[in-house]
Amino acid sequence: MLSLPRRLRLVLAAPLLISPLALVGPSALAQGAGNADAKPATNEDVFLYRGMGSSYVCNARAAGVEFPKAVGIAAATYVQILNGRHGGQVASAGDKKLTNEQLFAGAEFQIITGALQFCPKEVPADVKAKVEEALKKQKAGN
C-alpha cells in the first residue's frame, strides 16, 4: 500500500469535507421552504450546529484552509440551517426572527469558541485574544 505524506492526504481529503456543504444549504432551505410551522432551534439544536461548525473549522484548518475562510463557510452553513429548518428563530431569543446578520454573528462566535475548545492550536492568537476579551466582558455583564 502506498503511503502518502500527511499533507497530501489532507489536501486530497479537503474536497470530500467540503462537498457535503454544497448539499446542506439547498436541502436545509428546501426543508424550511414554505414551512410556517418551523420551530425555533432548541439549545440542543444550537449545540449540534455549533459542534458541526467547529468540527468543520478544525478539519479545514488541518487541510490548510485559511482561518477566516473556514469560519465563514461554517457560519454561512450554520445560518442556512437555522433559516431553512427553523425559520431564523432560536428559542433562546424568544419569539422574534433574528436577522441574517444576528444569526451570522452568533454562529461565528459559537463556532470560534468551539474551535478553541476542540482544536485550539488551529485558532490564530489574535482571534483567541479577542474571544477571551469578549467572554470576560460577557461574564462581567452577568
PASEBA-1860 file (N, C-alpha, C; in nm, 3 decimals):
! residues 142
1> MLSLPRRL> 0.084/-0.118/0.000/0.000/0.000/0.000/0.089/0.124/0.000 ~ 0.057/0.219/-0.082/0.133/0.342/-0.091/0.104/0.429/0.030 ~ 0.205/0.491/0.084/0.189/0.581/0.196/0.207/0.724/0.148 ~ 0.099/0.797/0.146/0.104/0.936/0.104/0.143/1.023/0.222 ~ 0.220/1.127/0.199/0.251/1.219/0.308/0.122/1.277/0.366 ~ 0.124/1.307/0.495/0.006/1.355/0.565/-0.055/1.479/0.498 ~ 0.029/1.572/0.460/-0.019/1.697/0.398/-0.095/1.667/0.268 ~ -0.042/1.577/0.186/-0.108/1.541/0.060/-0.242/1.474/0.087
9> RLVLAAPL> -0.246/1.388/0.186/-0.373/1.322/0.220/-0.477/1.425/0.262 ~ -0.434/1.524/0.341/-0.527/1.628/0.385/-0.578/1.710/0.267 ~ -0.490/1.741/0.175/-0.530/1.818/0.057/-0.628/1.738/-0.028 ~ -0.602/1.610/-0.042/-0.692/1.525/-0.120/-0.826/1.504/-0.049 ~ -0.823/1.507/0.084/-0.946/1.485/0.160/-1.032/1.611/0.168 ~ -0.972/1.728/0.147/-1.046/1.854/0.160/-1.173/1.859/0.075 ~ -1.167/1.820/-0.054/-1.291/1.823/-0.132/-1.400/1.733/-0.075 ~ -1.359/1.623/-0.012/-1.458/1.534/0.049/-1.523/1.600/0.170
17> LISPLALV> -1.446/1.682/0.240/-1.500/1.753/0.356/-1.595/1.863/0.313 ~ -1.564/1.927/0.203/-1.640/2.043/0.158/-1.763/2.003/0.077 ~ -1.758/1.895/0.003/-1.868/1.859/-0.087/-2.003/1.844/-0.017 ~ -2.010/1.789/0.106/-2.142/1.783/0.169/-2.203/1.920/0.194 ~ -2.119/2.022/0.208/-2.172/2.157/0.231/-2.253/2.207/0.113 ~ -2.216/2.165/-0.006/-2.290/2.206/-0.125/-2.432/2.149/-0.121 ~ -2.448/2.038/-0.056/-2.579/1.975/-0.046/-2.658/2.021/0.075 ~ -2.588/2.060/0.183/-2.655/2.100/0.305/-2.737/2.226/0.284
25> GPSALAQG> -2.680/2.327/0.219/-2.751/2.454/0.201/-2.883/2.437/0.130 ~ -2.884/2.384/0.009/-3.012/2.369/-0.062/-3.109/2.277/0.010 ~ -3.062/2.169/0.069/-3.154/2.077/0.135/-3.211/2.140/0.262 ~ -3.128/2.215/0.334/-3.178/2.281/0.454/-3.282/2.386/0.418 ~ -3.256/2.459/0.310/-3.352/2.560/0.267/-3.480/2.495/0.216 ~ -3.468/2.385/0.147/-3.586/2.316/0.095/-3.672/2.263/0.209 ~ -3.609/2.217/0.317/-3.686/2.164/0.429/-3.771/2.271/0.494 ~ -3.719/2.394/0.497/-3.792/2.500/0.564/-3.876/2.585/0.469
33> AGNADAKP> -3.862/2.565/0.340/-3.932/2.647/0.243/-4.083/2.631/0.259 ~ -4.149/2.742/0.283/-4.294/2.739/0.295/-4.342/2.673/0.422 ~ -4.254/2.647/0.517/-4.292/2.580/0.640/-4.323/2.685/0.746 ~ -4.449/2.723/0.754/-4.490/2.823/0.850/-4.484/2.769/0.992 ~ -4.478/2.637/1.006/-4.475/2.573/1.137/-4.333/2.544/1.185 ~ -4.234/2.608/1.124/-4.095/2.585/1.165/-4.080/2.620/1.312 ~ -4.018/2.530/1.387/-3.998/2.551/1.529/-3.861/2.614/1.553 ~ -3.853/2.705/1.650/-3.723/2.765/1.681/-3.620/2.658/1.717
41> ATNEDVFL> -3.495/2.687/1.689/-3.387/2.596/1.724/-3.377/2.588/1.876 ~ -3.376/2.467/1.926/-3.362/2.445/2.070/-3.215/2.458/2.109 ~ -3.189/2.458/2.239/-3.050/2.460/2.285/-2.973/2.339/2.232 ~ -3.042/2.226/2.224/-2.978/2.104/2.171/-2.944/2.120/2.023 ~ -3.035/2.181/1.947/-3.008/2.207/1.805/-2.886/2.297/1.790 ~ -2.885/2.406/1.867/-2.775/2.502/1.859/-2.643/2.434/1.897 ~ -2.646/2.350/1.999/-2.525/2.278/2.041/-2.475/2.187/1.928 ~ -2.568/2.119/1.862/-2.531/2.032/1.749/-2.470/2.113/1.635
49> YRGMGSSY> -2.535/2.222/1.596/-2.485/2.304/1.485/-2.349/2.366/1.520 ~ -2.332/2.405/1.646/-2.203/2.458/1.692/-2.094/2.352/1.677 ~ -2.125/2.231/1.720/-2.028/2.122/1.710/-1.992/2.091/1.566 ~ -2.093/2.091/1.479/-2.067/2.063/1.337/-1.980/2.172/1.276 ~ -2.013/2.298/1.306/-1.935/2.410/1.252/-1.792/2.409/1.303 ~ -1.776/2.383/1.432/-1.642/2.379/1.491/-1.561/2.264/1.432 ~ -1.624/2.151/1.414/-1.556/2.036/1.354/-1.511/2.068/1.213 ~ -1.597/2.135/1.138/-1.559/2.174/1.002/-1.436/2.265/1.005
57> VCNARAAG> -1.437/2.364/1.093/-1.323/2.457/1.102/-1.195/2.380/1.137 ~ -1.202/2.292/1.234/-1.084/2.214/1.273/-1.032/2.130/1.157 ~ -1.121/2.063/1.086/-1.080/1.981/0.972/-1.026/2.066/0.857 ~ -1.092/2.176/0.831/-1.048/2.264/0.722/-0.910/2.322/0.752 ~ -0.889/2.364/0.876/-0.759/2.418/0.915/-0.650/2.312/0.903 ~ -0.680/2.189/0.941/-0.583/2.080/0.929/-0.549/2.055/0.782 ~ -0.642/2.087/0.694/-0.621/2.070/0.550/-0.558/2.193/0.486 ~ -0.526/2.294/0.567/-0.457/2.412/0.516/-0.546/2.527/0.473
65> VEFPKAVG> -0.675/2.521/0.503/-0.766/2.630/0.467/-0.743/2.747/0.564 ~ -0.742/2.868/0.511/-0.723/2.987/0.594/-0.836/2.997/0.696 ~ -0.803/3.045/0.816/-0.900/3.053/0.925/-1.025/3.133/0.889 ~ -1.012/3.256/0.837/-1.134/3.333/0.805/-1.225/3.262/0.704 ~ -1.165/3.197/0.606/-1.244/3.126/0.505/-1.316/3.007/0.569 ~ -1.246/2.932/0.653/-1.307/2.815/0.718/-1.423/2.858/0.808 ~ -1.403/2.962/0.887/-1.509/3.010/0.976/-1.625/3.067/0.894 ~ -1.595/3.139/0.788/-1.700/3.196/0.704/-1.790/3.091/0.642
73> IAAATYVQ> -1.730/2.985/0.590/-1.809/2.877/0.530/-1.892/2.806/0.636 ~ -1.831/2.777/0.750/-1.903/2.708/0.858/-2.019/2.794/0.909 ~ -1.995/2.924/0.927/-2.101/3.013/0.978/-2.213/3.029/0.876 ~ -2.179/3.040/0.749/-2.282/3.052/0.645/-2.369/2.928/0.641 ~ -2.309/2.812/0.656/-2.384/2.687/0.658/-2.476/2.682/0.780 ~ -2.424/2.722/0.894/-2.500/2.728/1.019/-2.624/2.816/0.999 ~ -2.605/2.934/0.942/-2.716/3.028/0.920/-2.818/2.970/0.821 ~ -2.770/2.904/0.717/-2.862/2.840/0.621/-2.949/2.737/0.691
81> ILNGRHGG> -2.891/2.660/0.780/-2.967/2.559/0.853/-3.068/2.625/0.946 ~ -3.026/2.729/1.017/-3.119/2.799/1.107/-3.235/2.860/1.029 ~ -3.207/2.918/0.914/-3.314/2.975/0.832/-3.402/2.866/0.771 ~ -3.340/2.763/0.718/-3.415/2.659/0.649/-3.499/2.571/0.739 ~ -3.440/2.528/0.848/-3.510/2.435/0.938/-3.592/2.504/1.046 ~ -3.550/2.625/1.084/-3.610/2.690/1.200/-3.666/2.829/1.171 ~ -3.673/2.866/1.043/-3.727/2.997/1.008/-3.650/3.114/1.067 ~ -3.522/3.093/1.096/-3.440/3.200/1.152/-3.465/3.227/1.299
89> QVASAGDK> -3.535/3.136/1.365/-3.567/3.155/1.506/-3.483/3.063/1.594 ~ -3.444/3.119/1.709/-3.369/3.044/1.809/-3.447/3.060/1.940 ~ -3.475/2.950/2.007/-3.559/2.954/2.127/-3.506/3.052/2.231 ~ -3.376/3.061/2.247/-3.319/3.150/2.349/-3.342/3.298/2.318 ~ -3.382/3.331/2.195/-3.408/3.470/2.157/-3.557/3.505/2.166 ~ -3.638/3.412/2.212/-3.781/3.438/2.223/-3.852/3.416/2.091 ~ -3.960/3.491/2.069/-4.044/3.472/1.951/-3.998/3.547/1.827 ~ -3.898/3.634/1.841/-3.859/3.714/1.725/-3.766/3.638/1.631
97> KLTNEQLF> -3.785/3.666/1.502/-3.698/3.609/1.399/-3.573/3.695/1.394 ~ -3.458/3.632/1.405/-3.332/3.705/1.402/-3.294/3.738/1.258 ~ -3.225/3.849/1.240/-3.176/3.886/1.107/-3.058/3.796/1.071 ~ -3.027/3.791/0.942/-2.911/3.712/0.899/-2.783/3.763/0.964 ~ -2.772/3.894/0.983/-2.653/3.949/1.048/-2.641/3.900/1.192 ~ -2.754/3.898/1.264/-2.754/3.849/1.402/-2.721/3.699/1.405 ~ -2.783/3.624/1.315/-2.756/3.480/1.310/-2.609/3.453/1.277 ~ -2.557/3.527/1.180/-2.418/3.506/1.138/-2.322/3.540/1.251
105> AGAEFQII> -2.346/3.652/1.321/-2.258/3.691/1.432/-2.260/3.586/1.542 ~ -2.378/3.537/1.576/-2.390/3.434/1.678/-2.324/3.303/1.635 ~ -2.348/3.265/1.510/-2.289/3.141/1.458/-2.137/3.150/1.458 ~ -2.086/3.262/1.412/-1.941/3.280/1.405/-1.878/3.271/1.544 ~ -1.939/3.337/1.642/-1.887/3.335/1.778/-1.890/3.194/1.836 ~ -2.001/3.124/1.817/-2.013/2.989/1.870/-1.915/2.893/1.803 ~ -1.898/2.906/1.674/-1.806/2.819/1.601/-1.662/2.843/1.646 ~ -1.626/2.969/1.664/-1.489/3.000/1.707/-1.465/2.951/1.849
113> TGALQFCP> -1.562/2.970/1.940/-1.542/2.920/2.076/-1.534/2.768/2.076 ~ -1.608/2.703/1.988/-1.597/2.558/1.976/-1.462/2.516/1.923 ~ -1.412/2.588/1.823/-1.279/2.558/1.769/-1.172/2.577/1.877 ~ -1.188/2.678/1.961/-1.094/2.697/2.071/-1.096/2.579/2.167 ~ -1.211/2.517/2.181/-1.225/2.401/2.269/-1.169/2.275/2.204 ~ -1.197/2.253/2.076/-1.163/2.128/2.010/-1.027/2.127/1.940 ~ -0.985/2.241/1.889/-0.855/2.247/1.819/-0.790/2.384/1.841 ~ -0.754/2.416/1.965/-0.704/2.550/1.997/-0.580/2.591/1.918
121> KEVPADVK> -0.500/2.496/1.876/-0.378/2.529/1.800/-0.411/2.579/1.660 ~ -0.532/2.555/1.613/-0.572/2.597/1.478/-0.635/2.737/1.476 ~ -0.653/2.797/1.595/-0.713/2.930/1.604/-0.601/3.033/1.620 ~ -0.597/3.133/1.532/-0.492/3.236/1.542/-0.495/3.306/1.679 ~ -0.378/3.345/1.726/-0.364/3.407/1.859/-0.447/3.534/1.873 ~ -0.453/3.617/1.769/-0.530/3.741/1.779/-0.679/3.714/1.793 ~ -0.728/3.610/1.727/-0.869/3.573/1.738/-0.896/3.521/1.878 ~ -0.806/3.437/1.927/-0.821/3.382/2.062/-0.827/3.495/2.165
129> AKVEEALK> -0.740/3.595/2.152/-0.738/3.708/2.246/-0.870/3.786/2.241 ~ -0.924/3.809/2.121/-1.050/3.882/2.106/-1.166/3.805/2.170 ~ -1.168/3.674/2.150/-1.275/3.592/2.206/-1.266/3.591/2.359 ~ -1.145/3.576/2.412/-1.128/3.576/2.557/-1.173/3.708/2.617 ~ -1.143/3.818/2.550/-1.186/3.951/2.596/-1.339/3.961/2.593 ~ -1.401/3.915/2.486/-1.547/3.918/2.475/-1.611/3.832/2.583 ~ -1.553/3.717/2.612/-1.607/3.630/2.717/-1.595/3.694/2.855 ~ -1.484/3.765/2.879/-1.466/3.836/3.007/-1.574/3.943/3.022
137> KQKAGN> -1.598/4.020/2.915/-1.700/4.125/2.919/-1.838/4.066/2.941 ~ -1.864/3.954/2.874/-1.994/3.888/2.887/-2.013/3.838/3.031 ~ -1.908/3.782/3.088/-1.916/3.730/3.224/-1.935/3.844/3.324 ~ -1.867/3.956/3.302/-1.879/4.073/3.391/-2.019/4.134/3.384 ~ -2.083/4.123/3.268/-2.217/4.179/3.249/-2.326/4.096/3.314 ~ -2.298/3.972/3.348/-2.399/3.883/3.409/-2.390/3.881/3.558
END
